[in-house]
Amino acid sequence: SSGINAEYGCEVGTVLFGTTDPPPGYRVESGTQITTTCDQEFFVGTSTSVTHTCGTIQYCSRVHMLSGYEGYASMGHQYTLTCEYTTDDPAAQLTWYKDNISLDCENSNTCSVSEAEDGKTTISTLSTTVSSSGVYSCKLGSTPSDHEHTVTVLQNSIGIADDLLVGSPYAFTCIGEQPEGVDLPPTISSFINGKEVYTGVLSSDGLQ
């Protein structure tokens, strides 16, 4: 809500996506506490209702992560996630996060961000590596998205491409990279049509 400071006190302003108590247009003394309650699915930060001083501005916002890529991605392939937001805050800025750490795609060669006029913001990976795996979310100011997306990047595999007879052995090799700062032995998993069929720990002597 917004307030207009005047000689006779403060006038409670209008909330675009919520209500106020006292109601909009009600004149109160400067410094009076008023309550802004957001409409369903709208928030001030993480709260649906907030008490503040008349004369300050509290905006109700809604941030929704649209259906995007959630699951497994292949190394070197691009994947895209989209957040959609609604707010009456003219200065609101949406920030993308990976594992609760903000992403700076403007100064990075691993991702790019584009914004449409309808309040949708899209993030795309440019060069997917194993380190691109993580939990992605977005936040508009202090209001977080309604859910997150988990992306797991699979290691590339090299194997035979010919048809096989039933019962014939099949050998393949996985290649990839160890994430920076990880000292534990890497875990290798095998997938058939996106379904995990085996997981083991890779050592210098092979799989354990």
CORCORJO-V565318 format. One line per field, one symbol per residue. phi: phi as a letter, one per 20 degrees, with the letter a starting at -180 (. if undefined). A space follows every 10 residues. Layout:
# CORCORJO-V565318
phi=???
This chain:
# CORCORJO-V565318
phi=.ccdfcfepc dfeedfcrcc cffgnfecfg nfecdddefg mdbdmddebb dbegoedcde cccceffcfc pdcefndfcc ccdcccadef dfcececclm dfddffdcdd bbcccefend cddcedbfcf fffrddbcbd mdeeffbccd cdeeffccbf dffdegnffc dbcdcabegf nddfgfddcd cclndfdabb eecfeofd
